[in-house]
Amino acid sequence: MNWMEALYRTYEDNAQQVGKNSSEQRDLKKRTITPLFPLYHGSQNAQITVVLDGSGNFRRAEVVPSGSQQTIIPVTEKSGGRTSGLCPHPLCDKLQYVAGDFTKWTNNGKSGYKEYLNQLERWKDFDPSNATLSAIFAYVSKGALLKDLVESKILPVNEDYVLMKKWTGEKNDAPEIYAALGVVSIDAILVRWRVEIPGNLVPDVWKDKEMWNSWIRFQESQEQNTGLCYVTGKTTNLAIQHPARIRNAGDGAKIISSNDSSGFTFRGKFDDSAEVCGVSLEVSQKAHSALRWLISNQGWRDDSQAIVAWSSRCFFMPGPLTDTRELLDIDPDEEPETIQYTAEEVGRKLRTKISGYKEEIANISKVFIMGMDSATPGRLAITFFNEMDSVEYWNNIEHWHTACVWWQWSEKNKLRYAGAPSPKTIAEVAYGKSVDEKLRKQTIARLLPCIIEKRPVPSDLVDACIHRACSRNGLESRDWNLAVNTACALFRYQFNSTQKQHHYTMSLDKTITERGYLYGRLLAVAELLEKAAQKASSDTERPTNAEKLMQRFSSHPHSTWQTLHKALEPYFQILTKNKPGWKTYYDKELASIHDLFDPNDFINDTKVSGEFLLGYYCQKSDMFNKTSSVKEEENSQPKE
């Protein structure tokens, strides 16, 4: 099934959701939810509601608060994808279309009032019994909208009786309209209508299903461009232009576009765009509406990049880029103190959660995953599309979140948990927090198949993260810890996926004799030994030699260890004098690690692999837990 057929069927299977989840409903991330639009409809943000009576007389006008501006409006095939030029929407539109006195009050000669009025009249004549439509047409025909808005003190004017684009008076005296504008200029305000007729239970035209159906009937009565639809296989009315505003209300990029009539548009392969393929107007409208709905409700977005996963009969489908904490719905508000979730707890919770998802989709055979991005403001590319079995999808998601795991920290929620690093985090660790936007999005796109298809993580990404984690100097403590956690998760995932001799866990394994792992353990002991000596001598805490030499140690472990071991002698003396029990403990730790080395491995001075970081982290964690339990005992030797 291709992407457009999948989206079209999703719309058909969720037709009962049309018009729901509108402007008043928002998700947990406080972003506006885009509803599933009726056929031949779209959405715009309206800043003013004009209230009329049944005879088309002006009653009042109201400024629409910023949180309630999303408005379902009828659109034509052309206006639904307009980017430039005059092309009016049929009912609710900007002042330059609906106000007959637009030029008078703005000194802007670019008005689409005549085109708007002619189109509205054709719709009114098609449906003469529609009292709401007749009232709107009667009022608009008077051409006095801006006059009424100015007299109602909705829109301010300057001394020349021209609309004030910016308020120049006291901030506290600014009219309400300026707070509702956002980034919209005052002459681009969009107007929506409310017609109060006795007996009419739905005066808001953008919520009136009768108005929706009236426009649908009118659209289907118009002259048709008949041809074969490649999606349904039927001969029907074909789309000439396809909708824009896919990722958000201000998005001008289109997935399908062929409006160039000159140059090398078709590269000599076709005479016109109709020879490429045919898509019916209904299919195009429904597919694009479903895509907007899915991206808004459950899509992952980063600047121009959008990725969404869905199944046509299951509305909620957590995306492949959802991080472990969000997937588990871990809510730190339930426990005020700092909490942590171990790998075993996360694995258990995750399997329970995913088992619930599998039960919900037991009768659903397919899941679709789609990625989009735009290279230019007017064109939107599909960077990834995959159709897969629903059970396989969830098994792969579970595998990623239980296999590619290490300790993660949520600064916002003060939460420590064992989980998979997010693709965005991986990109920032690999290439730095100031990573180029294009490179970050490419990295996320490369990681997507690793999550949903269980493909190996690209080796260059793993190596880049390891290199960043070993480059401790110059990194803030928080950034370095994030780099280490990310590098450990990726290397462990890569190693355990390809090697069969043994698997690395998140705890210290004292049976492992791999050279890099052992050298990482040595570095960890050296670091903690020096810190313990600083504390024992009441010295000011400062970066240890082990921390300073970490990058060099990872490249030349044997020669650097000789230097580092000599530098530890003064600290051994401090511990012998102040805490002999600690000195004995660190001696034993170093000796036990040395005993595990193969002599040839120990003198090998070549660069170590990512196992170095695993050994380093696990050794530090193990020793920290032991020393913490006896930290108040002055000369006690920690238990082994």
Secondary structure, 3 states (H helix, E strand, C coil): CCHHHHHHHHHHHCHHHECCCCCCCECCCCCECCCECCCCEEEEECCEEEEEECCCCEEEEEECCHHHCEEEEECCCCHHHCCCCCCCCCCCEEHHHHCCCHHHHHCCCCCCHHHHHHHHHHHHHHCCCCHHHHHHHHHHHCCCHHHHHHHCCCCCECCCCCECCCCCCCHHHCCHHHHHHCCCCHHHCEEEEEEECCCCCCCEHHHCHHHHHHHHHHHHCCCCCEEECCCCCCEEEECCCCCCCCCCCCCCCECCCCCCCCCCCCCCCCCCHHHCCCCEHHHHHHHHHHHHHHHHHHCEEECCEEEEEEECCECCCCCCCCCHHHHHCCCHHHCCCCEEECHHHHHHHHHHHHHHHHHHCCCCCEEEEEEEEEEECCEEEEEEEEEEEHHHHHHHHHHHHHHCCEEEEECCCCEEEEECCCHHHHHHHHHCCCCCHHHHHHHHHHHHHHHHCCCCCCHHHHHHHHHHHHCCCCCCHHHHHHHHHHHHHHHHHHHHHHCCCCCCCCCCCCCCCCHHHHHHHHHHHHHHHHHHHHHHCCCCCCCCHHHHCHHHHHHCHHHHHHHHHHHCHHHHHHHHHHCHHHHHHHHHHHHHHHHHCCHHHHHCCCCCCCHHHHHHHHHHHHHHHHHHHCCCCCCCCCCC
